[in-house]
């Protein structure tokens, strides 16, 4: 079962979402993603984040069914890819994701990137999916403030989540303030900078004070900011360690010291302006 101390966020429609989940980008359907998901669920995780573009929804679905955790206790998120966007194509893509995952609903359905010419009609299809009950919440990924404002102006449902790149070198302060003001839950992808946080002296020093790794310090910093995290790993030891962030708390000084590391530096490719 999840840690009694785990922080849980409440989305703007009342749905509860675990603050930490397993990301499965690049994890293969050859036993790799299956083992990672089963390990995570056994370790206490209750959120799994996948996407049609990851091409591993089938393995994720299989692992969830093989686990001893009831489906109703698992928060499952997937995403519609850029080439699948548009009203009818999104409805079709969603049904394909359900088939791959072998489930009759997802907890969160997201637009993977804001394709300029299509994200409004894509979201309109997602609103229909939400109304049907097949997605308990809908949201977006990688939207900036202007895109969020444009989407909200042309839709009836405020996105529940905006999943963006966020880590000590990219704190996204203004976007986080905007999201909080509109009750949009921010979720961080690439939160540990593909392991690069292990090389940052300030994080290592804070980790020594808490007997935690720089990775654990970073994840804790994000969660204390009110940001959900989905660190990706297929290694059992790291999956376990990433979850062990609820038995300590960072001080205000430590939080400020980590925020001071910001360089407004993206590590991932920015596809947010594609047509």
C-alpha positions in Angstrom: 0.0 0.0 0.0 1.1 3.6 -0.5 3.0 5.3 2.4 0.7 6.8 4.9 2.8 9.9 4.6 2.5 10.2 0.8 1.3 13.6 -0.3 -1.8 13.5 -2.5 -3.0 16.4 -4.6 -6.7 17.2 -5.3 -7.4 18.2 -8.9 -9.8 21.0 -9.8 -12.6 18.5 -10.3 -12.1 16.9 -6.9 -10.2 13.9 -8.2 -7.3 12.8 -6.0 -3.9 12.3 -7.7 -0.8 10.9 -6.1 2.1 13.3 -6.0 4.6 10.8 -7.4 4.2 8.3 -10.2 6.3 6.2 -12.5 7.2 7.6 -15.9 7.8 5.0 -18.6 9.2 7.0 -21.5 11.4 4.7 -23.7 10.6 1.6 -21.5 10.1 -1.3 -23.9 7.3 -3.9 -24.2 9.8 -6.7 -23.8 9.5 -7.2 -20.1 11.2 -3.9 -19.3 8.1 -1.7 -18.8 6.2 -4.6 -17.3 8.8 -5.2 -14.6 9.1 -1.5 -13.9 5.3 -1.1 -13.4 5.0 -4.2 -11.2 8.0 -3.1 -9.1 6.5 0.4 -8.7 3.1 -0.9 -7.7 4.7 -3.3 -5.2 6.7 -0.4 -3.8 3.7 1.8 -3.0 3.4 3.8 -6.2 -0.2 4.3 -7.3 0.3 6.4 -10.4 1.6 5.3 -13.8 2.2 7.8 -16.6 2.4 6.6 -20.2 1.5 7.8 -23.7 0.6 6.4 -27.1 3.9 7.8 -28.4 5.8 5.7 -25.9 4.5 2.6 -27.7 4.3 0.7 -24.4 0.7 1.0 -23.3 0.1 -2.7 -24.0 2.9 -3.6 -21.5 1.7 -1.1 -18.9 -1.9 -2.5 -19.2 -0.6 -6.1 -18.8 1.5 -5.2 -15.7 -1.4 -3.4 -14.1 -3.6 -6.5 -14.6 -0.8 -8.8 -13.3 -0.3 -6.7 -10.1 -2.2 -7.4 -7.0 -3.4 -3.7 -6.8 -7.0 -3.2 -7.9 -7.4 -1.0 -11.0 -9.6 1.4 -9.0 -6.6 2.1 -6.7 -4.3 3.0 -9.6 -4.1 6.5 -11.2 -3.4 5.8 -14.8 -2.5 8.6 -17.3 -1.9 8.5 -21.0 -1.6 11.1 -23.8 -2.7 11.8 -27.4 0.3 12.3 -29.7 0.7 15.2 -32.2 -0.2 13.2 -35.3 -3.3 11.9 -33.6 -4.7 15.3 -32.9 -7.9 16.8 -34.3 -11.5 16.1 -33.1 -12.3 12.7 -34.8 -8.7 11.5 -34.7 -8.4 12.2 -31.0 -11.6 10.2 -30.3 -10.2 7.3 -32.3 -6.7 7.6 -30.7 -8.3 7.5 -27.2 -10.2 4.3 -28.0 -7.0 2.7 -29.3 -5.2 3.6 -26.1 -8.0 2.0 -24.0 -7.6 -1.2 -26.1 -3.8 -1.2 -25.7 -4.1 -0.6 -21.9 -7.0 -3.1 -21.7 -9.0 -0.9 -19.5 -12.4 0.8 -19.9 -11.2 4.2 -18.5 -8.1 6.3 -17.7 -7.8 8.6 -14.8 -6.1 11.3 -16.8 -6.0 12.0 -20.6 -3.5 14.6 -21.8 -2.6 16.5 -24.9 1.1 15.6 -25.3 2.1 18.8 -27.1 0.1 21.9 -28.2 -0.1 21.5 -32.0 -1.1 25.1 -32.8 -3.7 24.4 -35.5 -5.4 21.5 -33.7 -5.1 21.7 -29.9 -8.5 23.4 -29.4 -10.4 20.8 -31.4 -8.4 18.1 -29.8 -9.4 19.4 -26.4 -13.0 19.6 -27.5 -12.9 15.9 -28.2 -11.3 15.3 -24.8 -14.2 17.2 -23.2 -16.5 14.8 -24.9 -14.4 11.9 -23.5 -14.5 13.4 -20.1 -18.3 13.8 -20.2 -18.6 10.1 -21.1 -16.8 9.1 -17.9 -14.0 7.3 -19.8 -11.5 9.8 -18.6 -11.8 11.0 -15.0 -9.8 14.1 -15.7 -8.3 15.8 -18.8 -5.4 18.1 -19.2 -2.4 19.1 -21.3 1.3 18.9 -21.4 3.9 21.5 -22.4 1.5 24.4 -22.7 2.8 27.9 -21.9 0.7 30.6 -20.3 -0.5 32.1 -23.6 -1.6 28.7 -24.9 -3.4 27.9 -21.6 -5.2 31.2 -21.8 -6.2 30.6 -25.4 -7.4 27.1 -24.6 -9.4 28.2 -21.6 -11.0 31.0 -23.6 -12.3 28.4 -26.2 -13.3 25.6 -23.9 -15.6 24.8 -21.1 -13.4 22.8 -18.8 -10.2 24.2 -17.2 -7.4 21.6 -17.7 -6.9 19.6 -14.5 -3.1 19.2 -15.2 -0.3 20.8 -17.1 2.6 18.5 -17.4 5.8 20.3 -18.2 9.6 20.0 -18.0 10.6 21.2 -14.5 13.7 20.6 -12.4 16.3 22.6 -10.5 17.7 24.3 -13.6 14.2 25.1 -14.9 12.0 26.2 -12.0 9.2 27.6 -14.2 8.1 30.0 -11.5 5.8 32.2 -13.5 4.1 29.2 -15.1 3.6 27.6 -11.7 2.1 30.8 -10.3 -0.3 31.1 -13.2 -1.3 27.4 -12.9 -1.9 27.8 -9.2 -4.1 30.9 -9.8 -6.2 28.9 -12.2 -6.3 25.7 -10.1 -4.3 23.7 -12.7 -2.1 21.1 -11.2 1.5 21.2 -12.5 3.3 17.9 -13.0 7.0 17.7 -13.7 8.6 15.6 -16.4 12.4 15.0 -16.5 12.4 16.2 -12.8 15.8 14.7 -12.0 17.4 15.9 -15.2 18.2 12.4 -16.4 20.3 11.9 -13.3 22.3 15.1 -13.7 21.1 16.3 -10.3 23.5 13.8 -8.8 26.3 16.1 -10.0 25.0 19.3 -8.4 27.1 20.1 -5.3 24.3 22.1 -3.5 21.8 19.2 -3.9 24.4 16.7 -2.7 25.1 18.9 0.4 21.4 19.2 1.3 21.2 15.4 0.8 23.9 14.8 3.3 22.0 16.8 5.9 19.0 14.6 5.4 20.8 11.3 4.6 19.1 11.4 1.2 20.4 11.4 -2.4 20.4 14.5 -4.6 17.6 12.7 -6.6 15.4 12.3 -3.5 16.1 16.0 -2.5 15.0 17.2 -5.9 11.8 15.1 -5.9 11.0 16.3 -2.4 11.6 20.0 -3.5 9.2 19.7 -6.3 6.5 18.0 -4.2 6.9 20.6 -1.5 6.3 23.3 -4.2 3.0 21.6 -4.9 4.3 20.0 -8.1 3.6 16.3 -9.0 6.5 14.2 -10.2 6.9 11.3 -12.6 10.5 10.2 -12.5 11.3 7.5 -15.0 13.3 4.4 -14.1 13.3 0.8 -15.0 15.8 -0.1 -12.3 14.3 -1.7 -9.2 16.6 0.1 -6.7 16.0 3.5 -8.2 12.3 3.0 -8.4 12.3 2.2 -4.7 14.6 5.1 -3.8 12.6 7.6 -5.8 9.5 6.8 -3.7 11.3 7.4 -0.4 10.7 11.1 -0.2 7.9 11.3 2.3 9.8 10.8 5.6 11.6 14.1 5.7 10.9 17.8 4.9 13.1 20.5 3.4 13.5 23.8 5.3 12.6 27.1 3.8 16.3 27.9 3.5 16.9 24.6 1.6 13.9 25.2 -0.7 15.3 28.7 -1.5 18.8 27.4 -2.1 17.4 24.9 -4.6 15.3 27.5 -6.3 18.4 29.6 -6.7 19.9 27.0 -9.0 17.4 28.0 -11.7 19.0 28.7 -15.1 15.8 28.6 -17.3 17.5 25.7 -19.1 15.5 23.1 -21.0 17.0 19.7 -21.4 14.3 18.3 -23.6 13.3 19.3 -27.1 10.7 22.1 -27.2 7.9 21.1 -29.5 5.4 23.6 -28.2 5.4 25.7 -31.3 4.7 23.0 -33.9 1.9 23.8 -36.3 
